[in-house]
Amino acid sequence: FNAGRGAALNREGIAELDAAIMDGATLRAGAVTGVTTVRNPIRLARRVMSDTRHILIAGPGAERFADATGLERVDNSWFVTPRRRKMLDDALLAEPRAAIHSEAFSARFGTVGAVARDTSGRLAAATSTGGLTAKLPGRVGDAPLIGAGTYADARVAISCTGTGEQFIRHGVARGIASRVELLDEPVDAAASHFIHSVLNPDDGGLIAIDAAGRVATPFSTIGMYRGIADSTGRRHVAIWKD
């Protein structure tokens, strides 16, 4: 789908990238935000998790840490594809100037998330994104915030996509985990509660998996690119609700 080269651009035409990863077995996590020259931000987030005592590193400090760990850096123009540039141009032409301060402003997203369960039932979640097209420079969404857009524990792993401000307000990823833990709610019910009863229509969606391998992919948008695979040979790819 939209994994690979290219990222949503801020209103100045710059790709500012966020990523997070979390190991549910240990609650160890790593995240980066506002990086502009790290080719694979999720790899940097994993290095934050494995090589430091921190969870979230931002901007120039994160990029210097990428150099220290030997990760590849590229010019920011590497992330700017013709498709992403057109999306930015279209968004800027369509919006009123005041719309950058409005939650009603419709912008496109560019998030890639993954959740996984291993043969022992241990869980992990990861999310990487360029954020909202035409976002204000320096804006941070939910993806790199543990408990908002990314979370994993011993029971469930979650990765979210959509209007990050809403996922932050409601602590969606951690909230799902809390419902699974405290209410003994199935993962699909807990995830659907937040997407359809807490968030607004069209706010976004998420993918989640529990320790038994049950998967949930609720969303309130027109569609959400998603795929599921397991060791039994199950392979499922979908975009629309049907």
MOWOQUI-V996186 format. One record per helix or strand of 3 or more residues. SS is the DSSP state (2 for helix, 1 for strand). FROM is the first residue (numbers start at 1). LEN is the number of residues. Records with the same first field share a line. If there is no record, write none. Layout:
SS: FROM-LEN, FROM-LEN
This chain:
1: 17-7, 28-8, 56-3, 109-9, 123-10, 150-3, 156-7, 204-7, 223-7, 235-6
2: 41-11, 59-11, 76-4, 82-13, 97-5, 164-6, 172-11, 187-12
